[in-house]
């Protein structure tokens, strides 16, 4: 299967710790997106890349959040000094150019901050 | 400010009948619309999309209708099958990157569809 993969699938951490998530997109896709989803809500946009360039960041992405896509392939999302409000499902998606072809989502990383 | 609204949290239909899922949006700058379905413990799965220059797009059992003047779109599933039971999300985008737009998707809160055998 050559879909989008995310690791880890689950992460439990204590408040104040740093966490890092990884996303491996579909290989021929040059766009990569990060979203966050909480219970009862739709996914909320965080940031996206075209190749290695970060093109847009949401206001939701405070200075504790940083994302990279160093070689235009996989991406990492780091959260520093985690807070309980960071508990959510973090979703990664990838796409070729254009919107109409859809963004293809991975299974997500569920973060629980205790 | 919820720019994409799915006002029905849930919908229940009988197998074989039509399912109609509705979505309203407030931002007139949106010009691409997509539907996703999501099963528990999985990421959303892309179903179908439509550009604002069209009013209908069909793919197998799925048809999306767009009414730009009413800022409303709907997803029709005919015939509905028990495997269609999932949460359905409507999403919108302000345009293509190469046209100076943004390809980020703005999602509604979802509608949980249950198809009863």
Interface residues (C-beta under 8 A of the other chain):
Chain A: X4 X31 X33 X35 X40 X41 X42 X43 X44 X45 X48 X50 X55 X56 X58 X91 X93 X95 X97 X98 X99 X100 X101 X102 X103 X104 X105 X106 X107 X108
Chain B: X4 X32 X34 X36 X41 X42 X43 X44 X45 X46 X49 X50 X51 X89 X91 X93 X95 X96 X97 X98 X102 X103 X104 X105 X106 X107 X108 X109 X110
